[in-house]
Amino acid sequence: MPPGERKAMVRMTYREAVRAAVREALHRDPRVFLMGEDVGAYGGCYAVSKGCLAEFGAERVRDTPLCESAFVGAGIGAAMGGMRPIVEIMTVNFGLLALDQIVNNAATLRHMSGGQLSVPVVIRLATGAGRQVAAQHSHSFEGWFAHIPGIKILAPATVEDARGMLWSALQEPDPVLIFEHAMLYAMEGELPEDAGAVEISHAAIRRPGRDVSLITYGGSLHKTLAAAELLAREGIEAEVVDLRTLRPLDDETILGSVTRTRRAVLVDEGWRSGSLSAELSARIMESAFYELDAPVQRVCTAEVPIPYPKHLEDAALPQPESIAAAARRTLGERHG
Amino acid sequence: MAEFRMPSLGADMEAGTLVEWRVRPGDTVKRGDIVALVETQKGIIEVELFESGTLQELLVKPGEKVPVGAVLALVRAEGEAVAPSVAAPAQPPAPPSATPPTPAPSVGAPPSARPETGVAPPAPSAHRPRASPAARSAAARLGVDLARVSGTGPGGAISLEDVERAARAEAPPAPPSAPPLPSPEARRAGMRQAIAAAMARSKREIPHYYLDTRIDLERARAWLREQNERLPVAERMLPLVLFLKAVALATRQFPELNGLWEGGAFRPSRAVHLGVVISLRQGGLMVPALHDVTEKPLGTLMRELSDLIQRARRGALRSSELADSTLTVTSLGEPGADRVLGVIFPPQVAIVGFGSVRELPWVVEGRCVPRPLVTASLSADHRVSDGHRGAAFLARVERLLQEPEKL
């Protein structure tokens, strides 16, 4: 490409980006197939796989019964047998029904077989609140899954990552869970026409700053960026770190940022107690204690089942204002 | 030359410990600036200045405990010549006549406010300066004595920047080490004592009389609901704001309830500064003032009320907010009790109480219907007002609450 020339850019939604990733995988690798509730005839609960059944046929785009344990188990079996299944779970809330398959089989078989068995399955799950669908469809359990050794957890927060993480996940020899925040599906972004796979081992600094590190992932990234914007108006330069990969955590990027700013605010849509943010906080304390200028702050979801009414749901979740307030608390006199 | 003295931040405050100066000699200061943090039995209070000019000299060092009225600093008015230094803190004059109270008139629970963080940070250790880990490791590296560094971080903690600044600065001779600040337990006990002293004095000196009346909140509640639907969540109003505004407006016709009893006589106040009883999670309570309640629209009052509650619980109230209430309101909120008969907060002469709002049977035009009712009460000083006037006052509050749109 001649210098100065930009690649052609296309606008697409997060949903379209995931669909493009699924289609690419189905085209590129005959071992790949998609399986889950309503992924075929209905086009996916979030319309991610719309049109895929017509394009690839019922062999490769498979509707399953409403039984997470069974079809996740089937996906694990297919992966052990040499396939590269993409299993879609409608929401992580229902993913709990498949927790036994994920923990006791997917994450464990390489260990128990002495390395003879691989489970290269990719499980996609919607997560998160904000759509007024009440407690049984709104929780953020990715922090629980990030507790499990033997699997990799991804949380694409941008259209680029939604487009690029799936292919990289399919190249992994072990199970990968991809958490897609349901509020992001309609988000638009711009991508190079030939956008493809992205690396899945590192966190990304989405906005550089020197005063405080705001560390987050998934659906909370955009609220955190909005908080950084609020803070910028007060002269506070916040750095926003997007974890991208929740397991294994990219300690180097996280600790590097905290070491530069000496202050950290963790934003996590999960509940606070025993959460991913608790793990991050502990790691910062273990490895960057002598770099800190203020206690680590956490902004998490209120410890209640996610409420149905809009104003209560909003009040329960991290919001730009509460994130900005937590950042100010780390700064003391200058901005306290 | 104006003298900036240790203010009285409560009826029974005798002394305070200077925690930190926020200004330095030579700084230009103006009335209302927060110049120091003072530790009292009620916690650490930001103290404001009442003079404008140039700060000439600081006479008290952080950590020193001095009596109320002791000169803390000298302020030179504009154009005034530089005066010779004063060697030691002057003896305090007789305690100022206006010693408005801080402690606790009743058992009322305040409206609830969400905590910003789940757990309150522990108070600074008694024996070490509060400093961040980064500041400590830098201090060790640079050979800086943390006891000589003043902190600008959260809660006044010493940050890395503070240490680096101190290391750069010419090191002055070390002052004698400051006495340790009281522990949280001692501070809680101190607050309890302050409440005990003010309440005992009230019951000893003030001949209370008590009245209460039921108020139908149907219209107020409906109006509030309608307003709140149009407001963003963060700006929604609590019924307490209506109560406060109604009480403040009602005092216009009943000046004998709004003011201070001082030197054996009552002085009514033109301004209505309502003390709002805020209970603290760890026990005890604070009664900061909402200023000029009659002059402010409801939205402004709600914002200021939320701010007061949050700062009271964080321990970041300003001296003027603790010193100038003219009448106190206590509200039980939810969950609470049907009514509260408050203990007057000397030198004020009345306290208005609101019980919890309850759905109860109420007779309207001959029919019994469920209505949200609240019991409003008045405890007043019989030296200043009589029951007949007190009853008319409560009736006025009730009438004002029937027309919430006019508040």
Interface residues (C-beta under 8 A of the other chain):
Chain A: R262 R272 F289 Y290 E291 L292 D293 A294 P295 Q297 H311 D314 A315 E321 A325 A326 R329 T330 L331 G332 E333 R334 G336
Chain B: E116 T117 G118 P121 S132 P133 A134 A135 R136 S137 G151 T152 G153 P154 G155 G156 A157 S159 L160 E161 V233 A234
